[in-house]
Amino acid sequence: MQTTRRASWPVLTMIGVGAWIVAPFIALCLLTAQALNAASVEPRPVVVAAEHAVGDLNRPVALGLQWSDPLPIPAPEWAGIVQEVYVSAGDAVVDGTPIARIGSIRRLAALTSYPFDRPLALGDTGEDVAMLSSFLRARGLDAPDVPTFDERTLAAVRSYAASIGVPEAGSVAAFDPGWVMFLLAERPVATIDVVIGSSAPAQGSVVLQLAPQVVDAVLWEDGTQPPAEGSVEHLTPSASASPTEALLVGGQTVALDETRTRVSADGLDALASLVAAGTSVAAANLIQPAEDGQWVVPAPALVTSEGGSCVFVRRDDKQVRLDATAFVSISGTVVIEADLRPGDEVIILPVTQRITCG
């Protein structure tokens, strides 16, 4: 009896060791089989209801901006004490804007081709005389439209002198260049360095800094980050507007150029008042009215292949292909024109399937 019991122990030991070795292998085979079965399950398509496009289609974009430097305005030859200052930071300076009263005379900005550099009197001729006459006419005075300083010009000069406070204006014999301050461009004031009670600024010293202006503005895809400071000389567009889209910045329409990727020259002037100075990227929107026959579907539902663009819809438990024309992408959706019907559900097919529209 003892001999039989001793003989069975080696057998049992061998069986236990074998099971200990084989069991992990069997478990690994079972897990592998389960993984293969899971991988072989075909992904199911997703169906989403198509929505009829209504109202305005609003596509967010970014506007990349490039700015000029501030524009310095130097003082002409002035004399006297500063008695009043009429402009401050943020004020627009245009042709005829009063800048300051110095030595009892109101000094106005003059938007001319170049600064007046000599007194002008009877018999003088030249482009500066023509500029003076144009400046006087803009003030409502009867100056002739000729490049010669004549009696009519002198009468207009005396009237202008009286309007700005020149002493004994009725007997002046010439126009004094110090009565005006040359203005290279019409812009808002960034800074002004004229102090009431101080002596007139020295000739050539900067008395005004006019605000920087937008010199280029291009359409970028929404979320685009600006390039590093000074890394590019010219901005490159990465988005474009369709012929029916209008650009809105701060709720105001801004004109685009013929490429539909950049703001036009007129639009650049408008931008200065719509965005903070120095802003490198501004939020904007491209707006267009929705038209009959346009639908909004998830972007993955639009299939594009060599055969064109199309969507697949489910009708009567069947998959039906419809040709589609894409108009604009908006935040994960796309506006298309297709022969869809109310209640249609577009199919987002698995990416593993090879799909064509041909």
Residue frames as qw, qx, qy, qz and C-alpha x, y, z in Angstrom:
[[0.000, 0.885, 0.465, 0.000, 0.00, 0.00, 0.00],
 [0.288, -0.820, 0.116, 0.481, 2.80, 2.38, 0.85],
 [0.465, -0.131, 0.593, 0.644, 4.68, 1.39, -2.31],
 [0.265, 0.626, 0.633, 0.370, 1.68, 2.37, -4.54],
 [0.112, -0.952, -0.238, 0.155, 1.24, 5.76, -2.79],
 [0.400, -0.634, 0.319, 0.580, 4.93, 6.55, -3.21],
 [0.448, 0.127, 0.661, 0.589, 4.82, 5.68, -6.92],
 [0.191, 0.787, 0.554, 0.195, 1.91, 8.07, -7.62],
 [0.241, -0.838, -0.080, 0.483, 3.64, 11.22, -6.27],
 [0.322, -0.303, 0.481, 0.757, 6.08, 11.61, -9.18],
 [0.193, 0.446, 0.739, 0.467, 3.23, 11.26, -11.68],
 [0.085, -0.878, -0.460, 0.099, 1.11, 13.91, -9.96],
 [0.335, -0.679, 0.125, 0.642, 4.11, 16.25, -9.76],
 [0.308, -0.031, 0.617, 0.724, 4.76, 15.93, -13.49],
 [0.086, 0.663, 0.684, 0.292, 1.13, 16.60, -14.32],
 [0.209, -0.878, -0.276, 0.329, 1.10, 19.78, -12.14],
 [0.334, -0.502, 0.326, 0.728, 4.29, 21.14, -13.70],
 [0.263, 0.235, 0.710, 0.610, 2.95, 20.50, -17.20],
 [0.008, -0.807, -0.583, -0.092, -0.29, 22.32, -16.45],
 [0.293, -0.798, -0.064, 0.523, 1.66, 25.26, -15.00],
 [0.309, -0.282, 0.507, 0.754, 3.65, 25.56, -18.24],
 [0.150, 0.343, 0.767, 0.522, 0.80, 25.03, -20.70],
 [0.018, -0.750, -0.609, 0.256, -1.91, 27.17, -19.04],
 [0.054, -0.686, 0.048, 0.724, -0.40, 30.60, -19.94],
 [0.098, -0.137, 0.707, 0.686, 0.00, 29.51, -23.55],
 [0.033, 0.510, 0.842, 0.173, -3.65, 28.46, -23.75],
 [0.053, -0.787, -0.392, 0.474, -4.74, 31.79, -22.18],
 [0.103, -0.506, 0.341, 0.786, -2.62, 33.74, -24.70],
 [0.078, 0.140, 0.826, 0.540, -4.20, 31.85, -27.59],
 [0.005, -0.678, -0.731, 0.079, -7.69, 32.60, -26.28],
 [0.086, -0.762, -0.128, 0.629, -6.94, 36.36, -25.88],
 [0.122, -0.299, 0.569, 0.756, -5.42, 36.53, -29.37],
 [0.066, 0.373, 0.859, 0.345, -8.49, 34.88, -30.87],
 [0.032, -0.784, -0.540, 0.303, -10.76, 37.36, -29.08],
 [0.119, -0.642, 0.151, 0.742, -8.67, 40.33, -30.34],
 [0.108, -0.055, 0.735, 0.667, -8.78, 39.06, -33.92],
 [0.030, 0.582, 0.805, 0.114, -12.54, 38.62, -33.70],
 [0.071, -0.803, -0.304, 0.509, -12.91, 42.19, -32.38],
 [0.132, -0.486, 0.390, 0.771, -10.71, 43.59, -35.15],
 [0.123, 0.144, 0.830, 0.524, -12.72, 41.80, -37.79],
 [0.130, 0.700, 0.648, -0.270, -15.94, 43.56, -36.78],
 [0.296, 0.456, 0.368, 0.754, -16.74, 46.08, -39.50],
 [0.030, -0.246, -0.330, 0.911, -17.27, 49.64, -38.13],
 [0.201, 0.668, 0.717, 0.002, -20.85, 50.74, -38.49],
 [0.188, 0.415, 0.232, 0.859, -21.66, 53.89, -40.47],
 [0.054, -0.439, -0.507, 0.740, -23.09, 56.89, -38.64],
 [0.107, 0.610, 0.583, 0.526, -26.19, 58.66, -39.92],
 [0.139, -0.393, -0.307, 0.855, -26.88, 62.34, -39.23],
 [0.306, 0.780, 0.542, -0.072, -29.87, 64.41, -40.29],
 [0.370, 0.253, 0.247, 0.859, -29.12, 67.00, -42.98],
 [0.045, -0.695, -0.432, 0.573, -30.21, 70.54, -42.06],
 [0.389, 0.758, 0.367, 0.374, -31.58, 73.05, -44.52],
 [0.421, -0.069, -0.104, 0.898, -29.35, 76.15, -44.64],
 [0.051, -0.864, -0.465, -0.186, -31.24, 79.26, -43.57],
 [0.290, -0.931, -0.030, 0.219, -30.39, 82.88, -42.76],
 [0.255, 0.864, -0.433, 0.023, -26.79, 84.05, -42.98],
 [0.947, 0.003, -0.181, 0.266, -23.92, 81.60, -43.23],
 [0.224, -0.928, 0.277, -0.114, -21.26, 82.82, -40.79],
 [0.908, 0.154, -0.216, 0.323, -17.70, 81.56, -41.32],
 [0.450, -0.859, 0.149, 0.196, -15.18, 82.63, -38.63],
 [0.758, 0.451, -0.111, 0.457, -11.76, 83.63, -39.98],
 [0.524, -0.625, -0.044, 0.578, -8.70, 85.44, -38.68],
 [0.393, 0.899, 0.041, 0.187, -7.34, 88.66, -40.11],
 [0.741, -0.208, -0.011, 0.638, -3.55, 89.01, -40.16],
 [0.075, 0.989, 0.128, 0.026, -2.53, 92.66, -39.81],
 [0.668, 0.031, -0.020, 0.743, 0.63, 94.58, -40.61],
 [0.137, -0.936, -0.259, 0.193, 1.12, 98.13, -39.30],
 [0.447, 0.700, -0.119, 0.544, 3.14, 101.16, -40.27],
 [0.457, -0.143, -0.436, 0.762, 5.34, 103.05, -37.84],
 [0.058, -0.830, -0.393, 0.392, 3.92, 106.13, -36.06],
 [0.462, 0.628, 0.241, 0.578, 4.13, 109.25, -38.24],
 [0.396, -0.484, -0.242, 0.742, 6.10, 112.13, -36.71],
 [0.215, 0.856, 0.323, 0.342, 4.94, 115.72, -37.45],
 [0.522, -0.117, -0.199, 0.821, 7.59, 118.42, -36.89],
 [0.033, -0.838, -0.320, 0.441, 6.94, 122.02, -35.87],
 [0.486, 0.695, 0.157, 0.506, 7.37, 124.80, -38.43],
 [0.337, 0.160, -0.276, 0.886, 8.99, 128.09, -37.46],
 [0.362, -0.773, -0.482, -0.199, 6.79, 129.31, -34.61],
 [0.244, 0.256, -0.392, 0.850, 7.24, 132.12, -32.11],
 [0.473, -0.463, 0.006, -0.750, 5.42, 133.00, -28.89],
 [0.274, -0.186, 0.812, -0.481, 3.89, 131.19, -25.95],
 [0.271, -0.232, -0.887, -0.292, 1.62, 128.15, -26.26],
 [0.335, -0.129, 0.273, -0.892, -1.78, 129.42, -25.08],
 [0.810, 0.071, 0.297, -0.501, -4.11, 126.56, -26.08],
 [0.039, -0.225, 0.931, 0.285, -3.81, 122.99, -27.35],
 [0.653, 0.138, -0.039, -0.743, -6.80, 121.77, -29.35],
 [0.833, 0.147, -0.482, -0.230, -5.99, 118.08, -29.93],
 [0.505, -0.511, 0.649, -0.249, -5.19, 115.13, -27.70],
 [0.084, -0.217, 0.958, 0.169, -4.38, 111.43, -28.12],
 [0.316, 0.366, 0.871, -0.086, -7.06, 109.66, -30.13],
 [0.342, 0.738, 0.185, -0.551, -8.35, 112.76, -31.91],
 [0.700, 0.425, 0.435, 0.375, -8.40, 112.63, -35.70],
 [0.133, -0.660, 0.183, 0.716, -6.21, 115.20, -37.43],
 [0.578, 0.534, 0.545, 0.291, -7.32, 116.15, -40.94],
 [0.320, 0.320, 0.208, 0.867, -6.77, 119.05, -43.29],
 [0.205, -0.614, -0.157, -0.746, -7.82, 122.21, -41.42],
 [0.694, -0.543, -0.459, 0.115, -7.79, 120.74, -37.89],
 [0.113, -0.879, 0.262, -0.382, -6.73, 123.40, -35.34],
 [0.760, 0.069, -0.536, 0.360, -3.63, 122.14, -33.49],
 [0.497, -0.468, -0.387, 0.620, -2.71, 124.89, -31.02],
 [0.084, 0.963, 0.127, 0.223, -2.87, 128.63, -30.38],
 [0.715, -0.238, -0.031, 0.657, 0.64, 130.03, -30.20],
 [0.231, -0.163, 0.081, 0.956, 1.41, 133.75, -29.94],
 [0.379, 0.427, 0.299, -0.765, -2.34, 134.51, -30.26],
 [0.495, 0.377, -0.500, -0.602, -2.54, 132.72, -33.63],
 [0.859, 0.011, 0.445, -0.253, -4.45, 129.46, -34.19],
 [0.045, 0.488, -0.784, -0.381, -2.22, 127.07, -36.10],
 [0.861, 0.218, 0.178, -0.424, -4.10, 124.68, -38.43],
 [0.606, -0.145, 0.725, 0.293, -2.99, 121.41, -40.03],
 [0.495, 0.644, -0.222, -0.539, -2.52, 121.65, -43.79],
 [0.801, 0.055, 0.581, 0.131, -2.62, 118.48, -45.89],
 [0.406, 0.829, -0.240, -0.300, -0.32, 119.49, -48.76],
 [0.897, 0.366, -0.219, 0.120, 2.20, 117.76, -51.01],
 [0.660, 0.068, -0.350, 0.661, 5.10, 119.22, -49.05],
 [0.310, -0.698, -0.379, 0.522, 5.58, 121.91, -46.37],
 [0.237, 0.940, 0.089, 0.230, 5.41, 125.57, -47.23],
 [0.758, -0.243, -0.069, 0.602, 9.00, 126.82, -47.00],
 [0.273, 0.081, 0.088, 0.954, 8.75, 130.49, -47.94],
 [0.227, 0.546, 0.391, -0.705, 6.42, 133.46, -47.46],
 [0.327, 0.401, 0.701, 0.490, 4.11, 133.86, -50.45],
 [0.047, 0.623, 0.194, -0.756, 3.19, 137.32, -51.78],
 [0.557, 0.745, 0.133, -0.343, 1.94, 139.15, -54.88],
 [0.427, 0.738, -0.471, -0.226, 3.63, 137.95, -58.06],
 [0.323, -0.381, 0.866, -0.026, 4.91, 134.65, -56.67],
 [0.807, 0.232, -0.306, -0.447, 4.28, 131.59, -58.81],
 [0.180, 0.360, -0.910, 0.099, 4.78, 127.89, -58.42],
 [0.539, -0.246, -0.793, -0.146, 3.30, 124.70, -57.05],
 [0.263, -0.261, -0.662, 0.652, 3.34, 126.06, -53.50],
 [0.252, 0.100, 0.021, -0.962, 1.10, 128.96, -54.62],
 [0.576, -0.103, -0.604, -0.541, -1.32, 126.43, -56.14],
 [0.471, -0.230, -0.806, 0.274, -1.25, 124.44, -52.86],
 [0.036, -0.180, -0.419, 0.889, -2.00, 127.63, -50.91],
 [0.421, 0.011, -0.248, -0.872, -4.94, 128.50, -53.15],
 [0.596, -0.171, -0.746, -0.242, -6.35, 124.98, -52.77],
 [0.346, -0.228, -0.713, 0.565, -5.97, 125.19, -48.96],
 [0.133, 0.140, 0.196, -0.961, -7.75, 128.57, -48.90],
 [0.522, -0.064, -0.477, -0.704, -10.60, 127.33, -51.11],
 [0.527, -0.214, -0.820, 0.065, -11.08, 124.37, -48.76],
 [0.168, -0.294, -0.561, 0.756, -11.66, 126.97, -46.02],
 [0.184, 0.764, 0.616, -0.054, -14.44, 128.52, -48.14],
 [0.122, -0.732, 0.086, 0.665, -12.37, 131.50, -49.32],
 [0.649, 0.739, 0.153, -0.099, -12.33, 132.96, -52.84],
 [0.340, -0.606, 0.565, 0.445, -8.83, 132.01, -54.02],
 [0.644, 0.561, -0.294, -0.429, -8.19, 131.52, -57.75],
 [0.929, -0.048, 0.359, 0.073, -7.34, 128.10, -59.15],
 [0.606, 0.738, -0.196, 0.223, -4.06, 129.28, -60.68],
 [0.823, -0.214, -0.187, 0.492, -0.38, 128.91, -59.64],
 [0.308, 0.420, -0.053, 0.852, 0.08, 132.69, -59.40],
 [0.259, -0.536, -0.550, 0.586, -0.35, 134.82, -56.27],
 [0.083, 0.475, 0.342, 0.806, -2.64, 137.69, -57.41],
 [0.230, -0.304, 0.216, -0.899, -4.94, 140.21, -55.77],
 [0.794, -0.277, -0.271, -0.468, -7.68, 137.60, -55.23],
 [0.773, -0.039, -0.553, 0.308, -5.15, 135.35, -53.52],
 [0.215, 0.219, -0.429, 0.850, -4.05, 138.22, -51.26],
 [0.511, -0.335, 0.005, -0.792, -7.65, 139.00, -50.30],
 [0.879, -0.207, -0.390, -0.178, -8.21, 135.34, -49.42],
 [0.614, 0.102, -0.537, 0.569, -4.97, 135.28, -47.41],
 [0.075, -0.299, 0.311, -0.899, -6.06, 138.36, -45.41],
 [0.729, -0.307, -0.146, -0.594, -9.45, 136.76, -44.68],
 [0.863, -0.086, -0.482, 0.130, -7.75, 133.58, -43.55],
 [0.378, 0.234, -0.480, 0.757, -5.32, 135.56, -41.37],
 [0.374, -0.362, 0.163, -0.838, -8.24, 137.31, -39.67],
 [0.847, -0.234, -0.298, -0.371, -9.97, 133.95, -39.00],
 [0.836, -0.081, -0.442, 0.315, -6.96, 132.55, -37.13],
 [0.497, -0.827, -0.167, 0.202, -6.21, 135.66, -35.08],
 [0.628, 0.157, 0.057, 0.760, -3.28, 137.25, -36.91],
 [0.143, -0.708, -0.240, 0.649, -2.85, 140.86, -35.62],
 [0.196, 0.664, -0.194, -0.695, -3.69, 143.55, -38.20],
 [0.601, 0.155, 0.757, 0.205, -4.77, 140.83, -40.65],
 [0.470, 0.805, 0.343, -0.114, -6.27, 143.37, -43.04],
 [0.186, 0.923, -0.297, -0.156, -2.88, 144.80, -43.90],
 [0.692, -0.334, 0.584, 0.262, -0.72, 141.66, -44.17],
 [0.388, 0.688, -0.395, -0.469, 1.20, 141.48, -47.42],
 [0.431, 0.359, -0.816, -0.144, 2.13, 137.79, -47.51],
 [0.912, -0.269, -0.205, -0.232, 1.19, 134.33, -46.34],
 [0.181, -0.661, 0.682, -0.257, 3.35, 133.14, -43.42],
 [0.641, 0.111, -0.751, -0.111, 4.24, 129.37, -43.54],
 [0.119, 0.086, -0.790, 0.595, 4.15, 129.37, -39.73],
 [0.547, -0.063, 0.124, -0.826, 0.39, 129.86, -39.79],
 [0.920, 0.045, -0.167, -0.352, -0.06, 126.19, -40.66],
 [0.470, -0.467, 0.749, -0.001, 1.50, 122.86, -39.71],
 [0.460, 0.351, -0.690, -0.435, 2.33, 120.48, -42.54],
 [0.756, -0.068, 0.539, -0.366, 0.27, 117.27, -42.44],
 [0.052, 0.342, -0.850, -0.397, 1.59, 114.31, -44.42],
 [0.336, -0.226, -0.866, -0.292, -1.49, 112.12, -43.83],
 [0.533, -0.417, 0.044, -0.735, -4.82, 112.28, -42.05],
 [0.607, -0.079, -0.774, 0.160, -4.66, 110.05, -38.97],
 [0.596, -0.762, -0.230, -0.104, -5.56, 109.97, -35.27],
 [0.008, 0.792, -0.485, 0.372, -3.10, 111.45, -32.78],
 [0.814, -0.108, -0.525, 0.224, -0.92, 108.95, -30.92],
 [0.534, -0.512, -0.291, 0.607, 1.01, 111.47, -28.80],
 [0.195, 0.878, 0.121, 0.419, 1.35, 115.27, -28.62],
 [0.646, -0.277, -0.236, 0.670, 4.26, 117.17, -27.13],
 [0.067, 0.531, 0.093, 0.840, 2.97, 120.73, -26.83],
 [0.387, -0.449, -0.653, 0.472, 2.50, 122.18, -23.34],
 [0.074, -0.889, -0.298, -0.340, 0.33, 125.18, -22.50],
 [0.421, -0.899, 0.068, 0.096, 2.42, 127.97, -21.02],
 [0.708, -0.288, 0.370, 0.529, 5.68, 126.84, -22.59],
 [0.090, 0.614, -0.377, -0.688, 7.55, 128.54, -25.40],
 [0.801, 0.462, -0.106, -0.366, 6.70, 127.48, -28.92],
 [0.898, -0.117, 0.359, 0.225, 8.41, 124.22, -29.90],
 [0.187, -0.601, 0.500, 0.595, 11.64, 124.66, -31.82],
 [0.658, 0.531, -0.266, -0.464, 11.47, 124.38, -35.60],
 [0.546, 0.370, -0.745, -0.097, 11.89, 120.74, -36.62],
 [0.171, -0.168, 0.857, -0.457, 11.10, 119.27, -33.22],
 [0.293, -0.274, -0.859, -0.318, 8.40, 116.57, -33.25],
 [0.319, -0.126, 0.334, -0.878, 5.17, 117.93, -31.78],
 [0.826, 0.064, 0.157, -0.538, 2.78, 115.20, -32.92],
 [0.103, -0.186, 0.957, 0.195, 3.04, 111.47, -33.43],
 [0.701, 0.111, -0.145, -0.690, 0.19, 110.25, -35.61],
 [0.784, -0.167, 0.547, -0.241, -1.07, 106.74, -34.96],
 [0.184, -0.221, 0.874, 0.392, 0.24, 103.75, -36.95],
 [0.687, 0.306, -0.053, -0.656, -1.99, 102.59, -39.80],
 [0.802, 0.052, 0.595, 0.015, -2.80, 99.15, -41.17],
 [0.174, 0.617, -0.524, -0.561, -0.73, 98.70, -44.32],
 [0.436, 0.140, -0.819, -0.346, -1.73, 95.10, -45.07],
 [0.593, -0.091, 0.577, -0.555, -4.50, 92.76, -43.92],
 [0.410, 0.198, -0.804, -0.381, -4.94, 89.19, -45.17],
 [0.849, -0.219, -0.023, -0.480, -7.41, 86.40, -44.52],
 [0.107, 0.351, -0.913, 0.175, -6.17, 83.50, -42.41],
 [0.593, -0.291, -0.730, -0.177, -7.93, 80.34, -41.33],
 [0.551, -0.713, 0.017, -0.433, -9.63, 80.72, -37.96],
 [0.865, -0.483, 0.090, 0.099, -7.21, 80.02, -35.12],
 [0.728, 0.463, -0.133, 0.488, -4.05, 80.94, -37.06],
 [0.563, -0.688, -0.078, 0.451, -1.26, 82.22, -34.82],
 [0.269, 0.949, -0.150, -0.073, 0.74, 85.30, -35.87],
 [0.808, 0.332, -0.261, 0.410, 4.32, 84.83, -37.12],
 [0.624, -0.459, -0.205, 0.598, 7.18, 85.73, -34.82],
 [0.008, 0.945, 0.054, -0.323, 7.90, 89.45, -34.57],
 [0.056, 0.799, -0.459, -0.385, 9.94, 90.55, -37.56],
 [0.590, -0.125, 0.773, 0.196, 10.07, 87.05, -39.09],
 [0.461, 0.488, 0.645, 0.366, 8.24, 88.04, -42.28],
 [0.085, -0.193, 0.126, 0.969, 8.16, 91.17, -44.41],
 [0.462, -0.011, -0.365, -0.808, 4.91, 90.33, -46.15],
 [0.579, 0.002, 0.652, -0.490, 1.81, 88.51, -44.92],
 [0.194, 0.084, -0.863, -0.460, 0.65, 85.43, -46.82],
 [0.691, -0.096, 0.062, -0.714, -3.09, 84.62, -46.96],
 [0.048, -0.100, 0.993, -0.031, -4.26, 81.13, -45.97],
 [0.295, 0.517, 0.765, -0.245, -8.01, 81.64, -46.60],
 [0.003, -0.050, -0.425, -0.904, -10.13, 83.25, -49.27],
 [0.412, 0.366, 0.471, -0.689, -13.66, 84.60, -49.52],
 [0.394, 0.405, 0.767, 0.304, -16.12, 83.37, -52.11],
 [0.085, 0.298, 0.329, 0.892, -17.61, 85.96, -54.51],
 [0.407, -0.632, -0.459, -0.474, -20.78, 86.08, -52.38],
 [0.636, -0.500, -0.435, 0.396, -19.11, 86.41, -48.97],
 [0.026, 0.872, -0.062, 0.485, -18.66, 89.75, -47.21],
 [0.564, 0.047, -0.553, 0.612, -15.96, 90.41, -44.60],
 [0.409, -0.823, -0.177, -0.352, -17.20, 91.71, -41.23],
 [0.519, 0.088, -0.509, 0.681, -14.86, 93.11, -38.57],
 [0.045, -0.187, -0.491, 0.849, -16.40, 94.42, -35.37],
 [0.316, 0.611, 0.657, -0.309, -19.82, 94.22, -37.00],
 [0.265, 0.778, -0.115, -0.558, -18.72, 96.51, -39.86],
 [0.860, 0.431, 0.237, 0.136, -18.30, 95.50, -43.51],
 [0.273, -0.710, 0.438, 0.479, -14.71, 95.83, -44.74],
 [0.718, 0.626, -0.137, -0.272, -13.97, 95.76, -48.48],
 [0.778, -0.216, 0.502, 0.310, -11.77, 93.02, -49.96],
 [0.096, 0.582, -0.502, -0.633, -9.59, 93.36, -53.04],
 [0.726, 0.343, -0.332, -0.495, -10.09, 91.47, -56.30],
 [0.361, 0.284, -0.886, 0.067, -8.14, 88.42, -55.03],
 [0.744, -0.458, -0.235, -0.426, -10.69, 87.95, -52.20],
 [0.813, -0.161, -0.416, 0.374, -7.76, 87.17, -49.88],
 [0.396, -0.066, -0.232, 0.886, -6.74, 90.71, -48.83],
 [0.013, 0.806, 0.433, -0.404, -8.41, 93.87, -47.58],
 [0.458, 0.692, 0.263, 0.492, -8.60, 96.62, -50.21],
 [0.329, 0.226, -0.187, 0.897, -6.96, 100.03, -49.82],
 [0.384, -0.504, -0.113, -0.765, -10.29, 101.58, -48.79],
 [0.823, -0.417, -0.369, -0.111, -10.83, 98.75, -46.32],
 [0.648, 0.010, -0.395, 0.651, -7.40, 99.36, -44.73],
 [0.027, -0.387, 0.125, -0.913, -8.43, 102.92, -43.90],
 [0.666, -0.459, -0.202, -0.553, -11.57, 101.61, -42.19],
 [0.823, -0.159, -0.511, 0.191, -9.70, 98.96, -40.17],
 [0.312, 0.307, -0.431, 0.789, -7.75, 101.55, -38.17],
 [0.394, -0.325, 0.219, -0.832, -10.93, 102.47, -36.29],
 [0.864, -0.158, -0.253, -0.407, -12.13, 98.85, -35.85],
 [0.898, -0.121, -0.326, 0.271, -9.10, 97.19, -34.23],
 [0.492, -0.834, 0.092, 0.232, -6.68, 98.23, -31.51],
 [0.351, 0.845, -0.404, -0.003, -3.43, 99.74, -32.79],
 [0.043, -0.582, 0.807, -0.089, -0.66, 97.17, -33.08],
 [0.814, 0.001, 0.489, -0.312, -2.99, 94.14, -33.08],
 [0.024, -0.408, 0.808, 0.424, -1.39, 91.39, -35.19],
 [0.129, -0.213, -0.926, -0.284, -4.44, 89.10, -35.46],
 [0.402, 0.042, 0.242, -0.882, -8.08, 90.19, -35.37],
 [0.355, 0.286, 0.883, -0.114, -11.22, 88.07, -35.28],
 [0.335, 0.275, -0.288, -0.854, -13.43, 88.43, -38.35],
 [0.580, 0.276, 0.739, -0.205, -16.31, 86.68, -40.10],
 [0.093, 0.092, -0.650, -0.749, -17.22, 85.94, -43.68],
 [0.432, 0.362, 0.605, -0.562, -20.96, 86.28, -44.15],
 [0.206, 0.054, -0.641, -0.738, -23.18, 85.22, -47.03],
 [0.675, 0.026, 0.237, -0.699, -26.91, 84.59, -47.28],
 [0.423, 0.004, 0.905, 0.040, -28.04, 80.98, -47.55],
 [0.416, 0.236, -0.437, -0.762, -29.74, 80.07, -50.82],
 [0.878, 0.066, 0.174, -0.442, -32.49, 77.62, -51.71],
 [0.915, 0.310, -0.256, -0.001, -31.16, 74.12, -52.21],
 [0.293, 0.564, -0.634, 0.441, -28.27, 74.53, -49.77],
 [0.855, -0.436, -0.254, -0.119, -27.84, 72.12, -46.88],
 [0.127, -0.729, 0.597, -0.309, -25.57, 71.89, -43.85],
 [0.969, -0.073, -0.232, -0.034, -23.99, 68.48, -43.26],
 [0.666, -0.638, 0.308, 0.235, -21.05, 67.23, -41.16],
 [0.204, 0.769, -0.520, -0.312, -17.79, 67.71, -43.04],
 [0.293, -0.282, 0.905, 0.122, -16.90, 63.95, -42.94],
 [0.635, 0.418, 0.606, -0.234, -20.16, 63.19, -44.81],
 [0.506, 0.794, -0.150, -0.301, -18.87, 64.91, -47.96],
 [0.816, -0.093, 0.465, 0.331, -16.91, 62.46, -50.09],
 [0.312, 0.847, -0.271, -0.335, -14.43, 63.89, -52.59],
 [0.746, -0.108, 0.581, 0.308, -12.76, 61.69, -55.17],
 [0.198, -0.180, 0.577, 0.772, -11.60, 61.80, -58.78],
 [0.050, 0.475, 0.799, 0.366, -15.23, 61.34, -59.80],
 [0.170, -0.611, -0.175, -0.753, -16.27, 64.56, -58.05],
 [0.108, -0.147, 0.647, -0.741, -18.00, 65.25, -54.72],
 [0.567, -0.310, -0.599, -0.473, -21.00, 63.47, -53.31],
 [0.378, -0.291, 0.628, -0.615, -22.87, 62.47, -50.17],
 [0.345, -0.132, -0.913, -0.174, -24.57, 59.19, -49.32],
 [0.483, -0.208, 0.260, -0.810, -28.04, 59.17, -47.77],
 [0.097, 0.096, 0.983, -0.126, -30.21, 56.45, -46.34],
 [0.554, 0.115, -0.076, -0.821, -33.57, 56.05, -48.06],
 [0.911, 0.023, -0.118, -0.395, -35.86, 53.05, -47.64],
 [0.819, -0.413, 0.390, 0.082, -33.05, 51.20, -45.87],
 [0.814, 0.389, 0.164, 0.400, -30.85, 51.69, -48.92],
 [0.411, -0.570, 0.144, 0.696, -27.65, 53.69, -49.39],
 [0.509, 0.771, 0.342, 0.174, -28.15, 56.30, -52.14],
 [0.512, -0.198, 0.126, 0.826, -25.37, 58.41, -53.65],
 [0.213, 0.920, 0.327, -0.032, -26.11, 62.08, -54.47],
 [0.542, 0.389, 0.013, 0.745, -23.80, 64.45, -56.33],
 [0.345, -0.853, -0.284, 0.269, -22.93, 67.47, -54.18],
 [0.421, 0.627, -0.068, 0.652, -21.25, 70.86, -54.63],
 [0.541, -0.513, -0.388, 0.542, -19.46, 72.30, -51.60],
 [0.121, 0.891, 0.150, 0.410, -19.70, 76.04, -50.94],
 [0.014, -0.711, 0.427, -0.559, -18.13, 76.79, -47.57],
 [0.656, -0.173, -0.683, 0.272, -16.82, 74.96, -44.50],
 [0.289, -0.660, 0.153, -0.676, -17.98, 76.23, -41.12],
 [0.380, -0.466, 0.626, -0.496, -16.72, 74.78, -37.83],
 [0.319, -0.114, 0.936, -0.093, -16.77, 71.08, -38.70],
 [0.576, 0.530, 0.585, -0.210, -19.68, 71.33, -41.12],
 [0.195, -0.114, 0.547, 0.806, -19.90, 72.05, -44.82],
 [0.493, 0.535, 0.260, -0.635, -22.60, 73.84, -46.80],
 [0.267, -0.043, 0.831, 0.487, -23.47, 71.88, -49.92],
 [0.594, 0.309, -0.076, -0.739, -25.92, 71.97, -52.78],
 [0.000, 0.081, -0.986, -0.148, -27.41, 68.52, -53.42],
 [0.534, -0.224, -0.498, -0.646, -30.73, 66.87, -54.25],
 [0.121, -0.060, -0.855, 0.501, -31.53, 66.28, -50.59],
 [0.411, -0.539, -0.526, -0.514, -35.05, 66.07, -49.18],
 [0.405, -0.553, 0.343, -0.642, -36.41, 67.14, -45.81],
 [0.881, -0.298, 0.250, -0.269, -35.80, 64.32, -43.35],
 [0.826, 0.414, -0.351, 0.151, -32.85, 62.87, -45.27],
 [0.670, -0.674, 0.284, 0.123, -30.04, 61.44, -43.17],
 [0.500, 0.717, -0.485, 0.021, -26.53, 61.64, -44.58],
 [0.969, -0.208, -0.055, 0.125, -24.19, 58.75, -43.93],
 [0.060, -0.831, 0.552, -0.027, -20.73, 59.18, -42.47],
 [0.955, 0.163, -0.245, -0.023, -19.04, 56.09, -43.83],
 [0.777, -0.532, 0.194, 0.275, -16.12, 54.42, -42.02],
 [0.109, 0.848, -0.434, -0.284, -12.72, 55.64, -43.12],
 [0.483, -0.274, 0.811, 0.182, -11.66, 52.04, -43.70],
 [0.647, 0.511, 0.566, 0.001, -14.02, 51.79, -46.65],
 [0.272, -0.143, 0.453, 0.837, -12.78, 52.85, -50.08],
 [0.307, 0.722, 0.552, -0.283, -15.41, 55.25, -51.34],
 [0.223, -0.053, 0.416, 0.880, -15.64, 57.07, -54.66],
 [0.378, 0.530, 0.324, -0.687, -18.20, 59.30, -56.28],
 [0.178, 0.327, -0.656, -0.656, -17.69, 57.99, -59.80]]
